[in-house]
Amino acid sequence: MAWNISYTLNKSVICPDDKVLLNLEITNPDKEYYLFIDEISLESPSNFNYKYDIKNLVPPDTRQMLTLLSIPIPANVKGKIDVELHVKTSRLTFKQNSEIDKFDDLGILMRRGPITLQIFPTPCYRAFVSRSIAPVDKPIVEPIVKMVQDWGFETITVGINSFAEQHRNPTDKIIEDIIKSDCLIAIATVRDQSAFTGLYTTLQWLHSEVSFAYLAQKPILLITDNNINLQ
């Protein structure tokens, strides 16, 4: 049965003696059988072995959130580790009166491909990234953000992985996240071109976020194009 479990993590930078949230989604492509997920285990040889009771029923031909797991990271673990995901599962069909019609115990199955965690040694640093969220800028911005994460920084951007609560001014959330961060990294991408100088402007809010970081006395790294006028 070609079921599949995909995953996302709530943070890009994980430290020893930390916790990371693992969001699991499952696809049941079978047109007839329900999929019953009884138990999930996460196994990393010599690092940890965790078991979770799930008790989740996935209808036929459905993709849905399976569960959200909290993974404690041991204090002595660092570097790249691969975690195997094992699923204790069965499949079944129901009669019209909701009684079980067919039942197959599938035993314990393993997800195709490991879950990869990158554990950085402490201290862990947090960088507020002032950046464009426009799709046209992704080929420029995303590799830079990935590079910053590879340096060991957890990256925060309002509108990407941090959001203001309903009825709250987004500016207040931006200031709060900048204050909680260890530094600000600004990625200036082009906007409008001046007919007089031929240079380009950049994101209006980038200037504001850099100003907030300056007032909060945070270190600032500005990454820009030579054709951008930052004044």
Backbone bond lengths (Angstrom), bond angles and torsions (degrees), N, CA, C in turn:
res aa  C-N    CA-C-N  psi(-1)  N-CA   C-N-CA  omega(-1)  CA-C   N-CA-C  phi
1 M - - - 1.467 - - 1.526 109.05 -
2 A 1.327 116.90 127.62 1.472 121.24 -171.81 1.520 112.02 -90.00
3 W 1.332 117.10 49.68 1.456 119.08 174.81 1.526 108.76 -72.75
4 N 1.307 115.93 158.77 1.470 119.59 -177.70 1.519 109.79 -143.85
5 I 1.326 115.77 140.97 1.465 121.49 175.23 1.524 108.06 -117.49
6 S 1.321 116.32 122.37 1.459 121.69 174.95 1.521 109.10 -106.07
7 Y 1.339 116.61 161.73 1.461 118.86 -175.89 1.516 111.45 -142.93
8 T 1.329 114.84 154.63 1.455 123.07 169.34 1.526 107.86 -136.65
9 L 1.337 115.67 152.48 1.461 122.13 178.17 1.523 109.49 -111.01
10 N 1.319 117.57 150.72 1.461 120.08 -177.58 1.524 113.07 -81.81
11 K 1.338 118.08 -5.67 1.465 120.63 178.68 1.520 109.44 -150.17
12 S 1.314 115.19 148.61 1.468 120.55 -178.80 1.526 111.72 -88.89
13 V 1.319 116.72 -24.20 1.459 121.62 -179.43 1.528 108.58 -115.71
14 I 1.311 115.90 122.75 1.469 122.11 -177.80 1.513 108.03 -119.62
15 C 1.313 116.43 134.87 1.465 122.08 -179.01 1.523 110.38 -108.66
16 P 1.334 117.16 156.04 1.466 119.73 172.63 1.535 110.21 -59.04
17 D 1.327 115.72 149.85 1.468 122.32 -179.40 1.535 110.88 59.94
18 D 1.324 115.68 34.84 1.462 123.22 -178.52 1.526 107.91 -119.42
19 K 1.324 116.66 178.84 1.458 122.13 173.36 1.517 108.55 -128.66
20 V 1.329 115.72 141.94 1.460 120.81 176.39 1.529 107.73 -126.91
21 L 1.338 115.98 140.79 1.457 121.09 178.17 1.519 109.29 -93.80
22 L 1.315 115.71 127.68 1.460 123.20 -178.96 1.522 108.63 -109.96
23 N 1.327 116.21 115.18 1.461 121.59 178.54 1.530 108.62 -97.33
24 L 1.330 116.82 123.01 1.456 122.15 -177.68 1.521 110.49 -111.75
25 E 1.325 116.19 131.84 1.461 122.71 172.56 1.519 108.46 -119.03
26 I 1.329 116.32 143.25 1.454 120.83 -176.53 1.519 110.29 -124.94
27 T 1.327 115.68 143.12 1.453 122.63 174.66 1.522 108.59 -114.53
28 N 1.332 116.08 123.38 1.466 122.15 174.53 1.533 107.32 -109.23
29 P 1.340 118.30 100.43 1.462 120.46 -175.77 1.528 114.19 -82.20
30 D 1.332 117.32 -7.59 1.457 120.51 -177.05 1.535 110.29 -65.03
31 K 1.322 117.24 136.34 1.467 121.64 -177.44 1.524 112.64 -84.52
32 E 1.331 116.87 -12.72 1.468 120.07 -174.17 1.523 113.24 -118.61
33 Y 1.331 117.67 -42.98 1.457 121.37 -169.23 1.536 112.39 -92.38
34 Y 1.323 114.40 139.83 1.457 121.09 164.49 1.528 108.22 -77.08
35 L 1.317 115.63 153.29 1.465 121.44 176.75 1.523 108.16 -114.53
36 F 1.328 116.54 122.65 1.464 120.89 179.48 1.521 109.25 -105.79
37 I 1.327 116.71 116.99 1.462 122.24 178.50 1.525 107.74 -97.15
38 D 1.313 115.63 111.76 1.459 120.96 -175.88 1.526 111.84 -88.76
39 E 1.336 115.93 -46.56 1.468 120.10 -172.65 1.522 109.41 -150.94
40 I 1.337 115.74 146.79 1.457 122.13 175.52 1.520 108.48 -124.78
41 S 1.323 116.21 136.69 1.463 120.21 173.51 1.520 109.28 -124.05
42 L 1.324 115.60 141.99 1.457 123.24 176.57 1.520 107.44 -114.32
43 E 1.333 115.70 120.70 1.455 120.14 -172.92 1.521 110.35 -126.21
44 S 1.328 115.27 125.72 1.457 122.13 173.18 1.524 107.12 -129.33
45 P 1.330 118.00 108.44 1.468 120.43 -175.32 1.521 112.43 -51.63
46 S 1.311 116.12 131.55 1.468 126.20 178.04 1.533 113.23 69.05
47 N 1.355 118.01 1.79 1.471 120.21 179.33 1.527 112.32 -112.95
48 F 1.328 116.96 -59.10 1.465 119.20 179.10 1.528 109.58 -165.13
49 N 1.330 114.12 165.18 1.458 122.87 176.61 1.525 107.06 -148.39
50 Y 1.330 116.88 110.16 1.459 121.66 -177.24 1.523 109.97 -118.77
51 K 1.325 115.74 142.77 1.469 121.64 175.73 1.525 109.36 -121.16
52 Y 1.341 115.21 142.59 1.460 121.97 -178.40 1.528 109.04 -134.18
53 D 1.343 116.53 129.32 1.462 121.25 171.65 1.528 108.56 -78.63
54 I 1.324 116.52 127.81 1.461 120.75 -174.66 1.530 111.59 -110.41
55 K 1.354 116.48 -57.99 1.474 122.57 -179.33 1.535 110.87 54.16
56 N 1.335 114.56 61.64 1.466 120.63 -177.08 1.523 109.35 -123.87
57 L 1.339 115.81 132.05 1.462 121.79 -179.31 1.524 108.91 -105.94
58 V 1.342 116.04 124.21 1.459 121.87 -177.30 1.522 108.92 -109.67
59 P 1.336 118.63 117.80 1.470 121.07 -178.54 1.524 112.46 -64.66
60 P 1.333 117.44 162.68 1.469 120.64 177.15 1.527 111.52 -61.67
61 D 1.348 114.27 148.12 1.466 122.30 174.28 1.534 111.38 52.43
62 T 1.333 115.96 50.50 1.470 121.22 -173.23 1.526 110.05 -137.68
63 R 1.329 114.83 145.06 1.465 121.92 168.44 1.520 107.32 -118.57
64 Q 1.317 118.50 126.53 1.456 120.72 -177.00 1.522 110.25 -151.51
65 M 1.342 114.70 161.99 1.459 119.80 174.23 1.519 108.41 -66.96
66 L 1.320 115.50 131.78 1.456 120.70 -178.49 1.517 111.12 -90.52
67 T 1.340 116.46 -54.11 1.455 120.27 -179.41 1.528 109.73 -170.34
68 L 1.311 115.70 166.24 1.463 123.03 173.79 1.525 107.08 -119.83
69 L 1.334 115.84 117.49 1.459 121.07 -175.27 1.522 110.81 -110.53
70 S 1.319 116.07 140.79 1.461 121.93 173.63 1.525 108.04 -99.18
71 I 1.336 115.63 121.32 1.471 120.68 -177.36 1.529 109.26 -107.98
72 P 1.313 119.06 111.21 1.474 120.64 173.99 1.532 109.76 -73.80
73 I 1.319 116.82 130.90 1.462 121.70 178.55 1.528 108.44 -97.69
74 P 1.323 118.11 122.18 1.475 119.79 179.79 1.526 112.02 -60.68
75 A 1.315 116.18 154.14 1.467 121.26 -175.83 1.523 112.76 -68.97
76 N 1.337 117.50 -22.27 1.472 119.99 -175.38 1.526 113.08 -97.57
77 V 1.334 118.38 10.08 1.465 121.71 -176.65 1.521 109.91 -101.28
78 K 1.322 117.39 135.30 1.456 121.53 173.59 1.526 108.99 -155.75
79 G 1.329 115.15 163.43 1.447 120.38 -177.25 1.517 111.81 89.71
80 K 1.320 116.12 -170.34 1.464 122.37 -179.08 1.516 109.47 -84.98
81 I 1.336 116.31 126.00 1.457 120.19 176.81 1.528 108.96 -128.06
82 D 1.325 115.05 142.82 1.459 121.76 176.90 1.513 108.87 -103.30
83 V 1.328 115.44 130.35 1.457 121.58 -177.00 1.521 108.63 -113.41
84 E 1.324 116.62 124.46 1.458 121.26 176.60 1.524 109.66 -85.31
85 L 1.330 115.65 137.08 1.460 121.66 179.33 1.520 108.49 -109.08
86 H 1.335 116.54 118.47 1.460 122.49 179.23 1.532 108.96 -111.57
87 V 1.316 115.72 138.79 1.464 121.85 -175.44 1.522 109.41 -123.80
88 K 1.321 116.35 123.75 1.462 121.34 171.77 1.525 107.47 -90.60
89 T 1.327 116.42 115.00 1.462 118.63 -168.02 1.528 111.67 -144.95
90 S 1.320 114.11 167.00 1.461 122.29 174.98 1.525 107.80 -150.22
91 R 1.312 116.35 167.03 1.460 120.02 177.05 1.526 109.00 -129.07
92 L 1.321 116.29 150.74 1.449 119.68 -173.99 1.524 111.04 -157.30
93 T 1.316 115.54 161.04 1.460 122.33 171.59 1.524 107.96 -125.02
94 F 1.338 115.72 162.63 1.462 121.12 -177.73 1.519 110.61 -121.93
95 K 1.333 114.60 148.29 1.461 120.41 170.22 1.528 109.12 -78.08
96 Q 1.309 116.30 173.02 1.468 120.12 -178.98 1.521 112.27 -63.99
97 N 1.330 117.64 -25.19 1.464 120.56 178.83 1.524 111.90 -90.24
98 S 1.330 116.68 14.87 1.470 124.31 176.68 1.523 113.89 74.84
99 E 1.318 118.34 5.32 1.454 120.10 173.23 1.531 109.53 -77.36
100 I 1.340 114.80 150.94 1.455 119.25 179.49 1.531 109.67 -69.06
101 D 1.332 116.24 130.57 1.457 122.25 -179.85 1.531 110.52 -97.51
102 K 1.327 116.55 -59.73 1.465 121.69 178.47 1.524 109.10 -120.29
103 F 1.335 116.09 146.13 1.459 120.54 -179.27 1.524 109.55 -143.88
104 D 1.347 115.85 127.22 1.464 121.42 175.83 1.523 108.85 -127.52
105 D 1.330 115.92 122.23 1.463 120.70 174.87 1.531 107.96 -82.85
106 L 1.316 116.70 113.49 1.463 121.06 -177.55 1.524 112.55 -87.66
107 G 1.329 116.25 -6.66 1.459 119.93 179.75 1.522 111.84 73.66
108 I 1.314 115.62 -146.98 1.471 121.49 -178.37 1.527 109.03 -104.66
109 L 1.308 115.94 120.04 1.463 122.45 -179.28 1.527 109.42 -112.27
110 M 1.323 116.51 152.53 1.458 121.44 -178.80 1.524 110.11 -110.08
111 R 1.338 116.10 137.31 1.468 120.33 176.41 1.521 109.64 -63.20
112 R 1.339 115.66 140.33 1.456 120.73 178.08 1.527 109.16 -72.91
113 G 1.321 116.67 110.12 1.462 121.20 -178.34 1.520 111.34 92.88
114 P 1.337 117.79 141.10 1.468 121.17 -176.98 1.520 112.20 -80.01
115 I 1.325 115.81 165.04 1.459 123.19 167.64 1.523 106.54 -91.49
116 T 1.316 117.14 121.56 1.462 121.20 -174.70 1.526 110.31 -98.98
117 L 1.315 116.22 125.88 1.465 122.88 176.21 1.523 108.70 -115.69
118 Q 1.329 116.42 135.14 1.458 121.89 176.47 1.525 107.76 -108.43
119 I 1.331 116.40 109.01 1.463 121.76 -176.18 1.526 108.52 -99.71
120 F 1.326 116.53 116.45 1.456 121.31 -179.37 1.530 109.42 -95.90
121 P 1.317 117.63 141.37 1.476 119.30 176.82 1.519 110.89 -66.43
122 T 1.312 115.61 149.87 1.459 120.63 179.13 1.527 110.21 -73.28
123 P 1.341 120.33 156.19 1.462 124.40 -0.24 1.525 111.86 -76.59
124 C 1.340 115.35 150.23 1.457 121.60 175.00 1.525 108.83 -95.81
125 Y 1.323 115.80 136.47 1.459 120.31 -177.51 1.527 110.55 -112.25
126 R 1.321 113.70 153.50 1.460 120.80 -178.09 1.519 108.96 -119.77
127 A 1.327 116.89 128.30 1.463 121.60 179.65 1.525 109.88 -115.73
128 F 1.319 116.15 125.08 1.461 120.28 171.17 1.525 106.70 -80.42
129 V 1.336 117.35 122.46 1.463 121.70 -177.93 1.521 108.94 -105.46
130 S 1.333 115.57 114.65 1.462 122.19 174.47 1.522 107.10 -88.83
131 R 1.333 116.85 115.40 1.465 120.34 -169.20 1.524 110.60 -156.08
132 S 1.310 114.43 164.34 1.462 120.82 173.64 1.522 109.57 -78.26
133 I 1.338 116.05 145.06 1.464 120.65 173.89 1.525 110.65 -109.45
134 A 1.340 117.10 8.08 1.466 121.43 179.21 1.526 110.20 -70.71
135 P 1.339 118.26 138.46 1.471 120.86 179.84 1.528 113.23 -56.50
136 V 1.358 117.44 -33.07 1.463 120.10 -177.38 1.527 111.97 -65.31
137 D 1.349 117.20 -23.89 1.471 120.92 -178.06 1.526 113.26 -93.58
138 K 1.337 117.97 -6.03 1.471 120.53 -176.14 1.526 113.37 -57.42
139 P 1.352 119.97 -42.88 1.471 118.90 -179.40 1.531 113.56 -60.47
140 I 1.346 116.88 -23.45 1.464 120.71 177.81 1.529 110.61 -89.36
141 V 1.323 115.21 -45.91 1.467 120.73 -169.27 1.527 112.43 -77.34
142 E 1.339 117.55 -45.12 1.464 120.41 -172.15 1.535 113.18 -60.38
143 P 1.343 120.18 -43.61 1.470 118.40 177.48 1.524 113.30 -62.34
144 I 1.331 117.19 -33.11 1.466 119.99 178.44 1.527 109.97 -68.46
145 V 1.330 116.79 -43.68 1.466 120.78 178.52 1.526 110.11 -61.98
146 K 1.339 116.74 -42.06 1.470 120.29 178.29 1.528 110.57 -61.79
147 M 1.328 117.20 -38.66 1.456 120.98 178.42 1.527 110.85 -63.63
148 V 1.332 116.29 -42.40 1.466 121.10 178.30 1.531 110.25 -62.36
149 Q 1.323 117.03 -40.80 1.468 120.62 177.50 1.519 111.35 -65.47
150 D 1.331 116.94 -36.62 1.468 120.15 177.40 1.525 111.42 -66.28
151 W 1.326 117.17 -25.11 1.466 120.27 174.77 1.531 111.63 -69.30
152 G 1.337 117.03 -15.39 1.460 121.45 -179.52 1.515 113.80 107.51
153 F 1.339 117.95 13.68 1.455 121.78 179.91 1.522 110.72 -95.16
154 E 1.319 116.11 137.59 1.459 120.82 164.42 1.523 106.71 -81.30
155 T 1.331 117.56 126.02 1.464 121.04 -176.18 1.526 110.57 -100.57
156 I 1.338 115.24 136.31 1.455 122.48 -179.10 1.522 108.85 -126.09
157 T 1.319 116.58 129.06 1.468 122.11 173.72 1.519 108.26 -139.77
158 V 1.330 116.53 125.90 1.463 120.42 177.24 1.525 108.27 -67.29
159 G 1.323 115.67 127.50 1.456 121.61 -176.49 1.510 112.83 100.18
160 I 1.347 117.10 -12.50 1.465 122.09 177.24 1.528 110.39 -109.76
161 N 1.310 116.81 -61.37 1.470 120.84 179.15 1.522 112.61 -132.71
162 S 1.322 115.47 16.35 1.466 121.46 174.47 1.523 107.36 -144.75
163 F 1.325 116.90 134.34 1.458 120.05 -172.85 1.528 110.49 -137.75
164 A 1.322 114.61 143.40 1.462 120.31 176.76 1.523 109.65 -75.34
165 E 1.325 115.97 142.92 1.448 119.64 176.41 1.527 109.81 -65.45
166 Q 1.323 114.90 158.77 1.460 120.28 -179.45 1.534 110.75 -57.51
167 H 1.324 115.95 137.86 1.469 124.13 179.86 1.533 112.86 71.42
168 R 1.336 116.89 9.23 1.460 118.83 177.96 1.526 109.65 -103.43
169 N 1.309 116.63 141.25 1.457 121.38 179.24 1.533 109.42 -66.11
170 P 1.354 118.10 123.53 1.474 119.96 -179.98 1.527 113.07 -57.66
171 T 1.345 117.00 -29.48 1.462 119.76 179.30 1.521 111.30 -61.33
172 D 1.329 116.47 -37.92 1.468 120.16 178.20 1.524 110.62 -63.25
173 K 1.336 117.09 -38.47 1.463 121.07 178.94 1.528 110.44 -67.90
174 I 1.327 117.15 -39.80 1.464 121.36 177.83 1.525 110.42 -60.21
175 I 1.324 116.80 -48.51 1.465 121.16 -179.90 1.525 110.51 -61.65
176 E 1.332 116.40 -42.66 1.468 120.58 179.97 1.524 111.18 -61.09
177 D 1.347 116.80 -44.24 1.464 120.37 -178.74 1.524 111.78 -69.40
178 I 1.326 117.33 -35.18 1.467 120.41 177.44 1.523 110.00 -65.22
179 I 1.319 116.81 -42.81 1.464 120.77 179.71 1.531 110.62 -63.62
180 K 1.332 118.06 -36.53 1.457 121.84 -179.45 1.530 112.54 -77.03
181 S 1.335 117.25 -13.85 1.463 121.16 -176.88 1.521 110.71 -88.46
182 D 1.320 115.51 161.81 1.461 121.14 178.56 1.521 112.41 -87.93
183 C 1.331 116.83 -19.94 1.458 120.45 -179.81 1.524 108.65 -163.69
184 L 1.324 116.03 173.89 1.466 121.56 174.06 1.521 108.60 -125.43
185 I 1.327 115.52 133.82 1.458 122.05 174.24 1.516 107.60 -117.78
186 A 1.327 117.38 118.94 1.460 122.84 -177.28 1.523 109.33 -106.46
187 I 1.325 116.27 128.50 1.468 122.04 178.15 1.527 107.14 -112.19
188 A 1.321 115.98 103.28 1.464 121.51 -175.01 1.524 109.71 -88.47
189 T 1.330 116.71 112.21 1.463 121.76 175.58 1.532 109.41 -107.38
190 V 1.330 116.23 159.06 1.469 120.86 -170.48 1.520 111.96 -73.32
191 R 1.336 114.37 149.57 1.460 122.64 173.08 1.534 108.88 -128.46
192 D 1.298 118.64 -108.53 1.468 121.50 -174.98 1.532 111.27 -86.91
193 Q 1.343 115.32 145.79 1.463 120.72 179.70 1.530 110.13 -100.27
194 S 1.322 116.13 135.81 1.453 121.80 178.16 1.533 110.02 -78.88
195 A 1.335 115.63 133.03 1.468 120.40 178.36 1.523 111.39 -72.43
196 F 1.333 117.21 -18.82 1.475 121.10 -176.56 1.526 111.33 -90.42
197 T 1.316 117.93 -46.65 1.469 121.00 -174.81 1.528 113.31 -100.74
198 G 1.336 116.54 -19.24 1.457 120.47 -175.24 1.517 113.48 77.99
199 L 1.344 116.17 -2.41 1.463 120.56 178.36 1.526 110.57 -85.46
200 Y 1.336 115.06 166.16 1.456 120.66 -176.83 1.526 111.05 -110.07
201 T 1.324 115.01 152.37 1.469 120.64 168.45 1.529 107.52 -85.94
202 T 1.331 115.79 172.56 1.458 120.42 175.04 1.520 109.14 -125.82
203 L 1.301 117.09 -168.79 1.461 122.69 -176.90 1.525 110.77 -60.57
204 Q 1.325 116.05 132.87 1.452 119.41 -177.89 1.523 111.56 -64.65
205 W 1.353 115.42 -40.50 1.475 117.45 -176.76 1.524 112.56 -73.57
206 L 1.344 117.64 -16.48 1.460 119.35 176.66 1.529 110.14 -61.39
207 H 1.339 116.30 -41.59 1.467 119.92 177.84 1.529 110.48 -60.61
208 S 1.330 116.50 -41.92 1.472 120.29 -178.66 1.520 111.08 -66.28
209 E 1.337 117.24 -44.02 1.462 120.35 -177.84 1.524 111.16 -67.34
210 V 1.325 117.34 -37.67 1.463 120.10 175.45 1.528 110.12 -63.54
211 S 1.331 116.90 -39.71 1.473 120.68 178.48 1.526 111.32 -63.76
212 F 1.348 116.75 -42.06 1.468 120.13 177.81 1.530 110.45 -60.42
213 A 1.336 116.29 -43.20 1.464 120.31 -179.62 1.526 111.28 -66.02
214 Y 1.328 116.35 -38.19 1.472 120.32 178.51 1.525 110.51 -63.10
215 L 1.341 115.96 -43.82 1.470 120.08 179.55 1.529 111.31 -66.50
216 A 1.343 116.28 -30.62 1.466 120.54 178.68 1.521 111.85 -84.34
217 Q 1.345 116.41 2.93 1.469 123.32 178.49 1.526 111.83 59.03
218 K 1.339 115.54 42.84 1.460 121.35 176.61 1.521 109.74 -96.28
219 P 1.324 119.02 142.35 1.465 120.78 172.36 1.528 110.09 -58.88
220 I 1.325 116.92 141.45 1.470 122.07 -175.80 1.523 109.29 -127.11
221 L 1.330 116.10 130.35 1.459 122.29 171.84 1.520 107.39 -117.25
222 L 1.327 117.06 121.49 1.456 122.48 -177.85 1.524 109.38 -109.11
223 I 1.313 116.46 119.99 1.464 122.82 178.65 1.523 107.36 -109.78
224 T 1.330 116.45 119.46 1.461 119.10 -172.56 1.529 111.29 -142.03
225 D 1.301 115.18 167.72 1.459 124.01 176.12 1.533 108.45 -93.89
226 N 1.330 116.26 146.20 1.480 119.47 -179.38 1.528 112.49 -63.52
227 N 1.315 117.21 -19.19 1.465 120.46 -178.38 1.527 113.22 -91.33
228 I 1.324 116.60 9.00 1.479 120.21 -179.22 1.520 108.93 -103.26
229 N 1.317 115.51 131.71 1.457 122.59 173.85 1.519 107.61 -95.24
230 L 1.334 116.78 113.35 1.464 120.70 -175.27 1.522 113.23 -88.86
231 Q 1.316 117.96 -1.80 1.475 119.44 -178.09 1.521 109.77 -75.39
